Amino acid sequence: MIFTLDMVLNHLTQIFKGFKAYATENNFECDIINTYNHPYLSKITATSSNIIALKFDGTENLFDHNSRAGVFYENALEFSINFQIYIIAIVLNAKDFDANSRMLMLYSMLSDFLHNKAHKYTLPSLQPDYINKINFYIYPTSNMQTVGLINLGTKYSNHAYSASIAFNASVKATEILKEEYKIAARYN
């Protein structure tokens, strides 16, 4: 196997941590959490009142064994990861009328961050003659579903506005011989 599923999920989480930096650059504070349970049922301990919660649902085509041999690479694997994103804006107090607006702004920023973008990584291989490349193509598979005002246990408040969106991350992992990678890079 080129990568473990755990490594792939960790890199996917890192992409969304990159979104946190993007939001900070745009003067918007948020936290990214990875949850195994439904976030509405969990005790959320995030430090921000704006939260993006990731919940992984499963994989597609992981066991189809789409590995193939070729000239420039030893092995390639393509599969998809299905996951939900929950956008949560906590109501800070009784006079916080901006929570719903913050939720919509966070969704808009996330949409801009992910639009037509491939996330590419090069990782060291366990075999010294190879390098590993992994590409993520993330896109929504559903429309945003707003839930409205919900009861949620946090350190700020018991109320929040929330929306959820189903996403798919198409993952392409390749293992490439280092020498052939250098030759191909020289001509491109």
Number of C-alpha atoms within 10 A of each C-alpha: 10 16 17 8 13 9 10 17 13 11 17 18 16 13 17 20 17 13 20 20 15 16 18 12 10 10 9 15 17 23 19 21 20 14 13 12 11 12 20 15 10 13 11 17 11 16 14 14 20 24 24 28 22 24 19 19 13 11 16 13 12 15 9 10 11 12 13 11 9 9 8 16 18 14 18 21 21 18 17 18 22 18 19 19 22 25 27 30 26 30 24 17 12 8 7 10 11 13 22 21 12 20 23 20 13 22 21 11 16 18 13 11 16 17 13 10 12 12 14 15 12 13 12 12 15 11 10 9 12 20 20 22 19 21 18 22 17 22 16 18 14 12 11 16 12 16 11 10 16 15 13 22 18 17 15 18 15 14 20 26 23 25 21 20 17 19 20 22 19 18 21 16 23 24 25 21 19 16 12 14 14 10 11 11 8 8 6 5
